[in-house]
């Protein structure tokens, strides 16, 4: 991008630089730093002041990749003391050859576009806030010698030849200390041993180290640069690392993704069924207990981290939630019923889009937060940064051709390059978690992004391979903002599009099973709704995969009978659903369980036990382990007990009996699993602000131009008044100008309104700003203070 020539006009500040940019350059600035547009600034002066605030500069610096960050750090070091820098002076600091000057110049131009530096008539100036954001140890360097010793005279400051001579003459122990401090951190603690102490004293005498206290020393920036050979970093990272990849069949990728998606949907169904019957308690601090997580893990038959993922993604999709009762539990929501009734592709679309937009990081579950583990569904798993990391990982995968998988190490390296200021440890763990979760969801298959995954991101196969990761990441970020402000109808169309992309790759639901003689039944695919519900009730899942193996047991058949099914109903359902003949062992199992089921009945006496078979009651009375129940016979076919009827049923079943619970009317009480439902969670209202896109930014720039023209007319009208024209500024701009004036010891003209609305002008020299007031000396030299909220405008006093 071309930059205005500094010879055309005098540029003395960032505000002058921004006012001199054309509309296209201003649009590029706002798109690179969207926070500058919210709320909309009043004029270009306000825009430049906001661009130099610490919060905005922090966001801009955090968004820099390693190449741009290294160039920015080199410009800061080259301009030590506020001196301007040139691109040619940056090359040695970066350790690159002159052949790389074009690349460095492009990065400098991009930093200029982002308003992290401005070009004056005397060279490049980094804005004042950047060194504050980078901190005192830029690139691991210490501060210059003059900042460590402000009172040092010119003759006592070590020169380059003196530093090099001292390093060459340094004894081995002293050189070891210098080498340890050379690449940072630049502060060390003096050794208590005599050898270390003498080496440090040798370095202090030659001003190669500067004492910071009784036991701490600092390495001046000038000495560190000599030790580093004039370079800021051990290696230059101006270019993005290459992405290592391998070929995978695109057809195989989609097939694996479809299988993973089908498996996830079945796990969500099992989670909802289990929690509907026996909902786990909500912890006092929020979340799911470790014990309940282990129980859920056994129900889902998966490893703990995957169980936590299924729970978290179900919560993100609004399928489970806190029921909000006095004793709260985690239970399915009413949305689950509508979700379960829809076709599989739509169900996957709902879950996948919820995961992509969620700010919950399932990979943090079971990690340590202080002295306790992070619980699933708890507040410690809320991490907004994970949403951006997901999109960045998927954007890298989407740049590859279909059927191409990226090496995880290269993805970690590239994202570490794109976000060098993020802590590498948590970032690497988060990337691994995102890659696993994308596989479990079916967004990727065997490490390559699937066709449904591309549809989820809104990327076509043809367009993605022709775009850079930067373009894709920008499109994904823009699309996320746009989708948050669209109406319901487009959102439904988007769901249909994603669902249509996944549907062909999902295994087709089947309406039959294959019953075998060993009391097992094979489901050759995902079962349809009614049959799936029956098999979950009447059988236990023995193994999963392309075909699921169910096993019929005494307990599973009894569970069906408890829910109100008769033996004839169970056998008839199995017979209708099976493509193989009903084996005799299964008939014997069902009839045997049914024959014993309900022979013994338990009711209230406190509790009574009655049976037409007196031998059964005799066996109960003779069982020593049932003595705590204090059973006693009141009739040949009736026993009574003071125990609870429900407890009685459980204990008798544990000792080989098969009673059922009897109601007050003598009928059998059906004890099928009751399906709890939590209250639907309130969805956050979509943001009312429009996205910061190219069209809205162009309109904003046009408004800023109009405001500048109006301000120019007002300045012309006030030219006859003493002092410069005072533009109307918002509090952010006012505070920035006051702090800039304090740093440079400049005067500031302010316009202050009184209680009657009249505005007075004052020329002040700010001394401090705190508590919403500015304390300064006025033009008469008096100490005064003004409320910042009454200052309607401010401008620097220029000679």
N, C-alpha and C positions, 0 to 999 in steps of 0.2 A: 504494500500500500504506500502510495506516495505521501510524503510528509511536506507540509508547507515549508518553503525555503525561509530560513531565519533572516535572510537579507531583505525580505520584502518589508518587514516592519520590526519594531522593537518588541521582543518578548522577554518579560522580566519575571513571569510567574506562571503557575499552572493555569490560572484564570485567563491570562493573556493567550496562552497556547490554545486552550479550549475555545475561546471566542474566535480564534483565527481558523478553526477547522470548518470544512464545508459540511453540508448536510449529510453526505454519504459517510464521512468520517465520524460524525456525531452519532449516526445510527449504529455504526459498528461499535462505538464505545458503549452505548447503552445495551446492545445485545450481548457484549462480552461481560458486562457487569449489570445484570438486570435489577439489582437492588437500588441502583441510582434512579430508577423510574417509579419507585413506590415508596412514599407518595410522590406525585409528579412535582418536580422542582419548579420554582416560580420563574427562573430565568437561567441563563448560562452561568452567571456568577454563583447562584445557588447550586447548580450542577457541579461546578468545579470544587466548591467548598465541601459538598457531600462526598465527592470522589476522594478527598484527602482526609476524611474522618477515619479514625482508627478502626471502627467496626467494619466499614466498607473496604478499607485496604486489607484488613485481615481476611475477609472473604475472597478478595481478588488474589491475594498471595497464596491462600490455601488451594485455590483452583489451578495454580501454575504447575506444569510438569517439570521434570528435573532439568531439561534443557533451558527453559525460560528462567527457572529459579537460579541456575548457575550463572546465567548472563546477568540477571538482576543483582546477585551477590557480587559479581565482579564489578559492576558499575558502582555499587555502594563503596567497595574497597578502593576503586580507582578515584572516587571523588571524596576521599577522606578529608574532613575539615570543611565540607561544603563546596569544594572546588568542582568545576564541571569536568566531565570525562568525554572521551572520544572512543569510537568503536575500535580503532587501532590499538588503544591502550588496554582494551579488554582481552585481546587475543593472548598475550603472555600469561595473564592471570588464569585463563581457561586452559592453557597448555595445548593450544591448537595452532596449526600452521596457517600462514597467510592465505593458503588456498581455501580455508574454511571461512574467510571473511564474509562471503556472500550469505552463508548460513547464519553467521552471527548477526549480520546486519538485518536479516529477515526477523530474527528473534527480537532484536532491539526495536524494530518497527512495530512488532506485535505488542511489546510492552508499552510502547508509546500509544498504540491504539487503545490499550486498557487504561491509559492515564496513570500508569505507575511511574512514569517519568515524563519530562517535558523538555522540549528543545528551545534553548535560548540562543541569543546571538553569539554567546561565547562557548556553546557546547551543550552536552547532555546533562540534565539535572534530574536526579532521583528525587521524588517528592519527599517531603520531610518525614512523613509518617512511616515510610517503608523501613528505615533503620530501626524505628521503635518496634515495629511488628517482628522483624527478623531477630531482634534482641542484640545484646552487646557482643555475643560470640558469633559473628557472621562466618559461616562455613567452618566453624570450629576455631576461628582466629580470636585472639584476645583483642583488647582495645589498644589504640596507639599509645606510645610512650608518654606523650604530652597529656593524655587524659589520666594516665596512672600517676603522673607527677606534674600537676598543673603549674606548680611554682618553679619548675626547673628552668634554668636559663638556657639560652640557645647553645652555649658551649658545652653544657652537660648532656644534651640529647645525643645519643650515639648515632653516628653516620653509618651509611652502608659499608664503606671499607672497614670501619672499626668493628662492625658486627661480624663481617666475614673473617676478619683477622682473629677476633676472639673465638669464633667457632672452630677455626683451624687449629688454634693453640690449646683448645680445651682438653684437659686430661680425660681419660676414659670414663671415670665416674661422672664427671660433669657432662660429657657428651651423651651419656646414657640418659641423664635427666632431661636434656634438651630434646632428644629423640622421642621420649615418652610424652612430652608436652607439645610436640610440633604439630600433630594432627588433631589436637584437642582431646579433652577439655584443656584450656590454657591455664588453669589454676591447679596448683599442687600443694600438698602438705609436706612440710620439712620433716626429714627423717630424724629420729632421735639418736641414731648411731653416729659415732664420730666421723666415719668415712663419708656418709651422706651429708652430714652437716658441713664438713670442710668443702665438699664439692659445691654445695649451694652457696656458701660464702664466697667461693672463687667466682661463681657466676654473678653474684650480687655486686662484687667489687668492680666487675667489668660491665655492669649495667645490662647484662644479658637476661637477667631476671629482676623483677621489682617486688619488694616485700609488700604484702597486704596486711600484715599483722605480725604477731609474735611467732606464728608457725605456718603461715600461708604465703605463697609466692605466686606471681603471675608472669607469664611469658608475653612480652610486648608484641604487638602485631608486626612491627618491622622485623624483629628477630625470627618470628615464625615464618614469614614469607621467605626469608633467606634460607631457613632450614628446609622449606618445601621446594626450593628451587624456583621461587617466584610464581608458583601455581597455587590456586585455591583448593583444588581437589586432587586426590591421587589419580583419578581417571576422569576424562571428559565424558559427559553423558548428554550431549547435545541432540543425539538422534534416538528415536524410540527403538528399543531392542526388537529383534526379529521374533516372530511368533513361530515356534516349532510345531509342525503338524504331521499328521499321518492320514492316509487314505482309508476310509471306511465306506462300505457300500451304502449309498443313500437309501436304497430300499430296506436294507437291514436296519438302518438308523430309525426309520419310521416304524418298522415292525416292533423293534425293541421299545420305542417310545410308547406305542399303543398298548403293549403289554404292561408297561410300568403304570400307565394311566389307569388301565382297567384294575390293576392290583390296588392302586391307591383308592379308587372309588369303593372297592369292596371293603377296604380297611375302614374307611369313613363310615360305611353302613354298619360294620361290626361295632365300631366305637359308639355310634348312636344307639344301637340296640342294647349294648351293655350298660351305657350310662342312663338310658331310659328306664331300664329295670332296676338298677342299683346305682343311683347317682352319687358320686363322691362328694365329700364336704369341701366347701371353700375355706381355705385357711384364713385365720384372723387377719394376716397381713396381705391376703390375696394370693391366688395361685392354687396349685394342686400339690398335695403332699407327696413326699418321696414314696411312701407306702402305696398310695393310690396309683402313682405312676407305674410302679412295679406290677400292680394287679392288672392295669390296662395293658402293659407290655405283654403279660402272659395271655391275656384275652386276644390281642392282635397277633401274637406269635411272631414278634419282631424284636430287634435289638433296642436298647433303651433310647438311643438318639433318634431312631426312626419312629418310635412310639411318640416321643415328644414332638416330632415334626407333624405327624398325623393329627395330634391334639391341637397344635398351634394353627395349622392350616384350616382345620375345621372351625376353630374359633374365629380366624380372620374372615372366613366366608360367612360367618353369622349362623352356622349350623348348630353350635353349642354355645352355652353362655351361663352366667350366674342367674339363678331363678329369682333372686331378689327377695326370698322369704326371710323370716326371722332367723331361722337356721338355714343359711344359704347352701345350695349344692350346685354342682356343675351338671347341667342337664341339656338335652336337645331343645332347640327353639322351634316355634311353629314354622319357621322357614324351612326346616328340614323336610316336612311333609310335602311341600310344594317342590322342593329340590329333588326328593326321591322319586316323585311322579314324572319328572321330565326325562327325556332321553339322555343316554350316556354322554354324548358329545357336549350337550349343554351343561350337564353337571360338571364335566371336566373344565369347561370354559369358566364357570363360576369360581371353582376352586383355584384354577391357575391364575386368573386375573386378581383374585383376592391375595394370593401369595405375592404376586409382583408388586402390588401396591401396599403391602403390609409393612409396618415398622417394627414388627416383632421378629427377633432373631432366635429361631429354635435351636441353633447350634450352641447357644449360651446355656441351655438347660443342663444342670448338674455341674456347671462351672462354679468356681468359688467367688462369692461376693462377701468380702470380709471373712467372717468365721463360719458362714453358712452357705449351703449350695443355692444356686439360682433355681427356683421352682418353675415348672411349666405353668403357663398362664399367669405367672406372677409379674410384678412391676419390674423386676430386674432384667427381664427378657425384652423389655421395650428399648429399642435402639434405633432411632430414626436414620442413622447413617447406613444401615443395612439395605435400605431401599435403593439408594444410589449405587451401592456396591453391586447389587444384583443386576442393575441395568448396565453397569460398566462391564461386568463379566460377560453378559449376554451380547453386548455390543461387540466385544472382541471376537466372540465365537461367530457372530453373524457376518463378520468381514470375510470369513473363509467360504469357499465354495461348498455347495451341498455335498454331504458325504465326506467331509473333511473334519477331523477331530484335532483339537489343539492340545498340546502337552500342558498339564497343569502348572509345571514349574515355569514355563514361559509366560503363562497368563499372570502368575504371581509377579514375575519380573516386570512385565509390561505395566501392570497396574501400580506396582511400586514406583515405576518411572513416572507414571501419569500423576500420582499423588505422593510426592516424596516426603511431604510433611506429616503424613499419617504414620502412626507407630507401626513398624513392620510386623511385629508379632500378632496383634489383634487383626490386622489386615489380612495376613496370610491365613489365619484360622477362619476368618469370615469368608475368604475366597473358597477354601476347601468346603466349608459348609454350603455355600451357594451351589457349587458344582454337584455336591451330593444331592441336594434338594431338587435341583433341576433334573437330575436323572430319575429320582423317585417320582417326580411329577410327570415326566414324559416330555418336558420341554427340550431335553437332549436325550440322545441315545448313543451309548458307547462313546461318549465324549464329544459328539458332534451335534449341532443344533438341528432339531427335526423340523419338518414342514409345518406341523402345528405350532412349534415354537416360533418360527418366523411369522406365522399368521398372528400369534399372540402379540408379537412386537410390532406388527404392522409393516413388516419388511418383505418385499418380494425377492425371490431367489435371484432374479436378474439384476435388480438394482443394488443389492447388498454387496456383491462382489466388485462393483465398480466404484465404491465409496470408501473413503478412509475411515478409520475408527473414530476420528474426531467428528466427521459428518454424521456418522451413525449415532454417536453418543448425543450430539446436539439434537438430532431428530427425535430420539427417544425421550430426551428431557423435555423438548417442546411438546411432543405428543402427550406426555404425562400431564403437563399443565393444561393443554387444550381439553383433554378428556375430563378433567375435574370441573370444567365450566360448561360442558355441553348438556343438552336436555336429555330426557329419558329415552325418547325414540331413537336417536343416534346410538345411545348406549346399547339398546336392545339389538340394533342392527350389527353392532360390533360383536356382541355375544354370539349372534347367529353365524357371523363370518368365522370366528374362532372355532365354534362348535363344528361347523361344516368341514374345517380343515382336519379335525381330529377324528371325526366319525368313521371315515374309511379305514383307519388304522386300528380301531378298537375291535377286540374280538366280539363276534356277534353273540348276543345272548341266546342261550339254548333253553328249551322247554322240556328237557328230558335228562334222565340220569341212567347210568348203567349199574344195576345192582349185581353184586357178586356173592358167591357162596360163603365168603368169610366175613359176612356182616358188614361189608363196606359197599359204598356206592361212589362211582366215579362221575363227576360232572365234567363233560368235555369242553366246558367253557363257562363264562359267567352265566349264572342262572337268572331266569326272569323273576320279577318281583315276588309273586305269591309263592312260587316254588322255592325261591331263595329264603324267604321267611320261614317256610315250613322246615327246610333242611337245617337252618340255624337252630330251630327249636328242637327237632327230633333227632339230631345227630351231632357228633363232635367232628371238627375238622382235624384230619390226621396229617395231611400234607397239602402243600399249595404248589402252584406252577401253572403251566398251560392247561392242565386238567387238575381239578381239586378232588382229593379223596376224602369222603365223609365216612365215619364209622358210627354204626348204631350200637348203643350200649344200654344197659339196664337204666342208668341214670337219665340218659337222653330220652328214652321212651317214656319213663315215668314223668319227665318234665312235660312232655306232650300231653300225657293223661292228666296231669295237674292243671294244664291250661284248658281242659274241657274236651279234648279229643277222646273219642272212644277207640278201642282196638280196631274195630271195623273201619273207622274213618282213617286211621293211620295206615292200615294195610291197603285200603282202597286208593289212597293218595299215592302211596309208593308204587302200587301196581299200575296206575294210570300213567305215572311219570316215567316209569322204567321201560327202556327198550329191550331189556332182557327179562326172562321169566323170574317171578318172585321165588327166591330159594326157600326151601323148607326151614333151614335154621333161623331165618329172619321171622318167619311166621311163628315158629316155636317161641322165639324171644318175645315177640309182641304179646302173644296170647299168655305166656307165662307171667310177664310183668302185669298184664291186665287182670289175670286171675287173682294175683295177690293184692293188686291195687284196690284199696277200699274195703278189703275184707275186715280190716280193723279201722274203727273210727274214733276220733278224739273230739270231745266237746267240753263244755264248761260244767264244772261242779263247784269248786274251782275248775276241775277238769275231770272228765270221765272217759273211760275206755270201754267200748262194748264190741262184742264179736259173737257171732252165732257159733263159732268154733271154740268150744271150751278149752280145747288143748292149746290153742294159741295163748289164751289168758293164763293157763297154768304155766306155760313156758315163760311168760313175762314175770310172773310171781317168783319163778325159780331162778331167774337171772340175777346174780348177785350184783352186777354193775348197775342195775336199775333200782337198787335199794334206796338211793337218795330221793327217788320220786315218791316213796311211801305209798306204793300202790296197795289197795285193799279191795277185796271182793265184796260187793253189796248184793250181788245176784249171780247166778251161775254164769251169765254172759256179760256181766258189767263189773268193771273196776273203776275206782275213783282215786283222784290224786289232788294234792293242793298245788301242783305245778301249773304253769301257764300252758294252755293247749298248744300253742305254736311250738314251745320248747319241747313239749311231750312228743309231738310228731317227729321233731328232729332227732331226739334221743332214741326213740324206738326205731327209727330208720337206721341209725348208726349201728344198732345191734341186730340187724337182719330182719326186722319186721317191716311191713309195708302199709302203715295206716294212712288214712286221709282225714282231713279236717271236716267236721260236721257242723252245720249251722244250727240255729235254734229251732228251725222248722224241720230238722232231720235231713235236710238236703246236703249234698256234698258242696263244700265251699271250694270254688275254683281259685287256685292260687297262681295263675299264669302271671308272667312278668308284667307289672304295671309300667306303662311308658310315661315317664315324667316329661314335662315340657317346661323349659325356662321361658321367661318373658323375652320377646324379641328385643334385641339391642337397638338403641337409638342410633341412627346413622348420623354422622356429622353433616351439617348442611354444607353443600358445595360452596367454595369461595365465590364471592360476588365480584372480585376484581377480574378484569380481563387479562389474558396472558400477555407477556412481554414478547410480542412477535415483531416481525419487520414492519407490518402495516401500522400497528399501534405506535411503534417507536418513531416511524416517519411522521405520524401526526403529532407526537410529542415534540419532536424537533421543530416542526413548523410553528407550534405554539411558543417554544422558547425563542425562536427568531422574532416572532411578533412582540414578545415581552421585551426583548432587547431593543427593538425599535422604539417601543413606548418609553423604556427607561432612558434611551438617548434623548428623546424629546423632553423628558422631565429634567434631565441634566442640563439641557440647553436653557430651560426656563430658570433654573436655579443658579446659572452661571454668575449672575450679578451678586449673589449672596456670598458672604465670606466663607472661605474653605471650599472644598470640592462638593459636588453633588452627592447626596447620600441615597443610595438605592434602598428600596424596601427589601429586607432579608428575613428569612425564617430563622428561628432560634438556632438551628444546627449550623447555618452559615455564620451567624453572629458569634457563636462560641468558637468556631474554627478561626475566625478572624482575630478574636481577642487572644486566643492562645498563640497564634502566629505572631501577633504584635508583642506578646510577652517574651517569646523566644528570641525575636530579633531586636527587642527594645525600640519598637516603632510606636508612633502615635496613631490613634484611631479616632476618626470622626464618627460620632454616634448621634442618632436621632432618638429622643426620649419623649414619650407621651406622659402628661400629667393626668390627674384625676378628672380634669375637665375635657380631656381629649386634645389639648394643645401640644404641639411638638416643639421641642427646643433642641438646639444643636450644641454639642460639646466636643472639644478636642481633648482626649484623655491619653494617659500612658498607663496601661493596665499593669498591676502588680501581682494580683492573684484572682482566681475565679473559684468560688466555693459557695455551697449553700444557696445556689440560685442567684448570687449577687457577684458583681464585678467590683473589685476594690482598685482604685486608680488615683492618680494625681491629675487634676484638671489643668487648664491652660494658665491658671494663676498659681499653680504649685500647691494647691490645697489637697489634702487627702479626703477623698469622697468615695461613696459607693452607690451603685445603681442596681435595681432589680433587672435581671436579664429579660424577664417577660415584658418589661415596659420599653425595651429597646426595639424600635420598629425597623431600624436600618443601621448599617455600619459599613465603613469603607476605610482602608488604610490611608494614612496621611502620607502623600508622596511629595517630594520636594519639587 
